[in-house]
Amino acid sequence: MKNDEFIVVRLEGVHKESEDTTTLTIPYDLNSKPGQFVMLWLPGKGEKPISISGEKDGKFQITICAIGSFSEAVSKLRKGDKIGFRGPFGTHYTIPKESTSLAMVGGGYGSAPLAYLAEQAALGGKKVYFIEGARTKSRLLFSERMKISGAVLLTCTDDGSEGPKCYSPDVLKDLLENHKIDKVFSCGPEIMMKRVVEISQNAGIPSEISMERYMKCGIGVCGQCCVDELGLCMCKEGPIISGELALKIREFGSYTRGSTGKKSEL
């Protein structure tokens, strides 16, 4: 497949994960890897980068949270509706061959690419600790899916309605103090990921994170998603980068830029 050309297909399935989060099943052999994304297109609404949340048997999935006009429109789609996409794009998570035990730290719908990664890691015989945090119990995603995969599920919520009342980096810190972990992976709010990277680094454990930025082309041409001050394009040299590299990016955990390039504090 030429991943810079649009493919249009009909949705095979729509599954409600929570009150505002939906997983779409798209019948296409994308040949993706966990951490990569597609540029999703809806006529009249434009296109947006969306992480791939799973792929098997010639079908891939995306999981989207209704937080704006585009994502709200996607969330209203039904089985049989047409949808367009380009991809897969970007870098992907890398599991060391010699590793035996991995930790994955997700926040909210950022858990989507990690669920895909956890399934792949479990199939490869790795022990997976899947840490997921959310504001409240009803917003936790993929719990049953992770149990089926064989991952050790560790949940926490801001309000204490499920698991301990804390944040996912707190759970990671406790995990690293009590278990041998070979590598840490994370996706979610950037402030959360920065803390994950710092905790991992202090423990001497390598990490990878998914750094989201405003993207227009998805192929490293427009420069919209370049980060200060290294100038890396997150659509091509990311979104998956090492924690070590993330800490060298000045804006990581501090600010991002919108469609006009204006800074927005995190």
Buried (B, 14 or more C-beta within 10 A) or exposed (E): EEBEEEBEEEBBBBEEBBEBBBBBBBEBEBEBBBBBBBBBBBEEBEBBBBBBBBBEEEBBBBBBBBEEEBBBBBBEBEEEEEBBBBBBBBBBBBBEEEBEBBBBBBBBBBBBBBBBBBBBBBEEEBBBBBBBBBEEBEBBBBBEBBEEBBBBBBBBBEEEBBBBEBBBBBBBBBBBEEEEBBBBBBBBBBBBBBBBBBBBBEBEBBBBBBBBBBBBBBBBEEEBBBBBEEEBBBBBBBBBBBBEBBBEBEBBBBBBBEEEEEEEEE
